[in-house]
Structures are given as structure tokens and as C-alpha cells.
Amino acid sequence: MGRISSVKFKSPLAPVSMDGVTVLVLGDSILPRDSATPSSSGGGILIQNLCNVKESNPESVGWDWQGAVDVDGATNTPNPSNAAKVTFASGFGGGNAPGKIVTAAFTSQTNIYYGFWIKYDPNWTRHDIGEKQLYIWWGSAENLYFGPEGPSGFCGTDKMTASIQTTWQEGEHNICANVSNPSLLDNTWYWIEMHLVMNTVGQANGIMQLWVTPQGQSEILVMDYSNKTYRNDSSHQFNRGEWIPIWGGSGGTKPAEEYLWYDKLTIATQKQGS
């Protein structure tokens, strides 16, 4: 599958606090599977981007915005002021992303939450295969992605699907929503949050939970697994995020210019909620 190239970082990010960006280094912890009800404002934030500034210096501020991603103050963002707008040009081809927002490496974790707001264009053209929203790193590679699928996807139309991409774990390439199946409507903000806990090496006991919360509504538990295998090396821990909205697989083009928005990109050791 084609996509824009990744950024490599030399060393883990040191703690830093700047306008729109907060980084707090916390130690590793292993917690039990979370309940379906979060606190209204979680703590334990490792790194967060409120999308007020287009960042391009990951070694000092922790973030790098690449390609057709810009600050947008005109959309009705749930987080005050601004959001990150990704532009898909007319004729944009499937299997790629026009831009992305990546983090520098943060203190490695075995128990972690990735959360963010997302909104699709009012006239969003869905790809037959689906879309990716976020790639999650451990070790030195992007080993997991998730997003809604299209009618030709493995799990079915609009169904949230995750895929573990480690080559040695062939049985985890398509992980379907197993609790509920909410559709992500156009022109609507959703808070997406995924909880991951690394497996014990040699055991299939890793945790994967996913919640979807439409703006102003109650959250919906979509995935709840406790039998995942993420690693076969105890040194592999979650250490980076990459918001890269890949549109579909091969084939297909956008019929007109369309947009996707992200906001409040958050990586933490505690449940955040919307």
C-alpha cells in the first residue's frame, strides 16, 4: 500500500511544555482492562497537540506536520479555536495520504491510550476499501493501524477495524469491531480513543479497546479484546504515534477537493474521554 514516507528520529523526546504542546514523561505501568466509562478529563498525558500551530521541529516540540496539513480556525472544532485540516485534492489517488502529523519518540510504555477528534468533509467520498486514521508504533516500526472500512473491507462497511502489521503475527491482520458498529457520519466530530496494553511475551494476553464518542453524546465501546499478541520481544513498547489518513487501498480517485480534520491529538497513560 502506498503512502508518504516516515520520519525517523534520533532519540527519545525530553520533557517539554510549550503553547499548544504538553509533554510529561511518566514511568511504565501495566493496568487492567478499562471499564466502558471514562473520567471526564483524564490525566497522565505524555504528549498532546491542540492543533493551534503547524509544527515542524519534532526534536524540540515533539511534533512534525507534513504535506497538505494546515491549521484551520474556521471549522466548528470541539476544542476551542483551531483544528488540523488535511486537504485531499481533486483526483487524489487511493492508497495514499496527502499529509500526516507524527510525534517524536516519547518514553516507551506498555499501557497506553491514543485519543483524538476527527471529522470528515460534508461531501466525503468513501473508498471502497475504507480509510486509516492512525498508525501506532512500537519497537522501530508502525505496527498497528485502525480506521473504518468500506464495503470491500475485511470486516464490512463502516466497521472499525484494526490491523497488527508485525510480519511474524499473521493471525492479527484484521481485527473487527466485536462490541458495536457505529457509523462515522460526514460533517460530524467524533472523539476516538484506543487503549492498548502489551502482551506478556509468549502469551496472547494483550489488551485492545476502542471507543467512539459523537460530539455531545455518550461514548460507545466498539472493541474489547484481551487476547492480542503485539510482540515477541520484551523490549518492544509503544513509543510513537502517526496520524496519517490513508484513503483506501489501490485504485479510486477523489472526484473533487475534500477535507478531513483532526484535533486534540493525545497520547496518555490514562483514559481521557471526550
N, C-alpha and C positions, 0 to 999 in steps of 0.2 A: 504494500500500500504506500503510495507516495505521500510525502509531506515535507515541510520545510525542515532544514537541518537543526540539530540540537546545539545548545551552548554547553561547553564544558567549563567547569570551574576548578580552580587550583586547590582551594582549601575550604573547610567549613567556615560559615559566616560567624563573626564575632557579634556579641550583643550590641544593638544599636537602637536608638529611638529618634525618629525624625517625623516631620509633618506628613501625615498620611501613612506612615510605616511604623510598625512596632515590632521589635524582635526581643523575645525574652528566652534565654536558654534555660531549659529545665532538664532534670535528670530523667533517665528511662524509668518507666513504670509499667507494670502489667496489671490491668484491671479486668474484672469480669465483663461479660456481655452487657451492654447498656440496656436500660429499660426504654420503652417507647416514648416516654415523656421526658423532655429535656428541661433544664433550668432555662429561664427566660434570657439570661445573659451569662454565658459560660466564661470560665477563666482559662488559665494555662495557655495563653496564646504564644506560640512560637514565632510566628511571622504573619503579618496582615497587611493587605493593600486596600485602601479605601478608594483607589482609582481617581484621586484628585490631581495627580501629576504623572505624566508619561515618563517612567523611569528607564534609564539605560545604563546603569552602573551597578551591576549586581554585587560586586565585591565590596562596595561601600554602603549601599542602601538595601541590598537584598533582592532586587527585582530587575528584570530586563523585559521591556516591551519591544517586540519585533514585528516588522511588517505593517500591515494595514490595521493597526490598533491605535486608537486615539482617545483622548479624554472628551466626553460628551456631557455638557451641562444642560442639554435641552430635553433629555428624556425624563420620564417621571420615576427616577430612581428611588428605591425604598430607603437607601442610605443617603442622607442629605447631600445636595449639591451635584455630584458627578457620578458617572459610570464610565467603564471602558467600552467603546464601540468598535466592533470588528466589522470591516466592510468586505462584502463578497461582491466583486464586480460582475456585471453582466457577462455571461459566457464563462464564468469561473468553472473549472472542471472538477469532477468528483475525485475523491481520494486524497484531497489536499486541504490545507488550511491557509488562509491569506495572511495570517499573523498569529502571534501567540504571546503569552505572558508567562515567564518562567521565574522560579526562585533560585537564589544561590543555595548551596547546601546548608542545612541547619543541623543542629545537634541531633544525631540519629536517635530514633525512637522505635520501640516495639509495640507501642499502643498509641494510636494517633487518630485525629479527626481532620478531615478536609471539608470545608464548607464554603459556599459561595451563592450569590444571587445570579440568576440568568434569565434573560428574556429574548424571545425570538421576534423577528420582524412581523408586523401585522400581515404581511403577504409572503410569509416564509414558504419557500419551495422545499418540501421534504424530499430527501433522497430515498430511493427505493430500498437501499440497504440500511440507512439510518445515519446517525451522527455521533461523533465522540465529543465529550465535554472537557475531560480532564485526564491527564496521564500522571500516574504516581510512580515514584522512583524508590527502589531500594538497591543496595549494592552500588553498581555503576551504570545502571540502565533503567529505562522506562518499562517497568514490568507489568503494569496494570492500567487499563483504561476502562471508562464506562460512559454510557450515554443511551439515548432512546434509539430503538431500531425501527426500520421500515418494514414493509410487507415481505420483502425478500430476506430479512434478517433471520438469524437462527432462532430467536425466541418469539418473534412475531411483532406485528405492527405496534409501534409506540411503547413497546415493553422495555423498561430499563434493563440493560444488560451490562455485565462486567466481563472482562476477559483478562486472565492472568497469562502473560506472554512469555514466561520462562520456558525455554525450549525443553527442559527435562520434565516438565509437568504438563504432559499433553492433555490430561483429563480435565483441565480447568480453563480451557479456552473460551467457553461460552457458559456464563453463569447467569441464569434468568431470574427475574423477579419471582420470589416464591411466597410473598405475603399479599401484595396488592399490585394493581397495574394502573396507576393514574396516568392520564394523557397530559402532555405538556402543550397547552394551547398557545397559539400565537398571541403576541402583544400582551402577555401576562408575566409578571415576575414570579419566580419560584426560588425558594431557598432550598438548595441541595446540600445534604450533608452525609458523608460516608465515614463510618467508623471501622478501623482495621486493627486487628491485633495479630502480630506474628505468631505463626505456629511454632511449637517445640520441634526442633529438628528430629526427623524420623517419625513424627506423628501428624495426623491430619486433624489438627485442633485449632487452626487459625480462625479468627472471627471476621465476618464481613456483614455490616449492617448499612442500610441506605434509607434515608428519609427524604421525602419531597414535601415541601410546605408551600402551597399557593399563598401569595401575599394576602394578609388579613384573615387567613383561615387556619384551621388546625393542621398539624403535621400529619403525614401519612407514612407509616412504616411500609417500605416496599420490599426490602431484602432483609433476611435474618438468618445467617448461616454461622455455624460453629465447627465446621468440618473442612476448612480450606487449608491448602498447602501452598505457602508462599515461598518457602526457602528450603534448601538442603545444606545450608552453611550458616552457622550461628552468628557469623559476623555481619550478615545481611540484615539491615534495619532500614526503616523508612527514613528518607533523608532529603527529599526534594519533591516539588510539585510543578506541573507544566500544564497550564490552561491553554489547550490547543484545539480549537473547534474544527476538527476534520469533518468535512461534508462528504458523507458516503464512502463508498469504495470506488472501484473503477467505473468509468462511464458517467454520463449525465453532465449537464451544464446548467448554470443558473440562467433563467430567462431574462432577468433584469437585476439591477443592483439591489442587494438586500443586506440586512444588518442583523447582528447578534450583539447583545450587551451582557457584560459581566459586572459584578460589583461585590465589594467587601470580601475579597479573596482571603481566606483564613485557614491557617494550619495550627492546630492546637492539641493539647493533651487532655482536654476536657470537652464535653459536649457543649456546643454553642447555642443551638436553636436559632430561630429567625429573629 
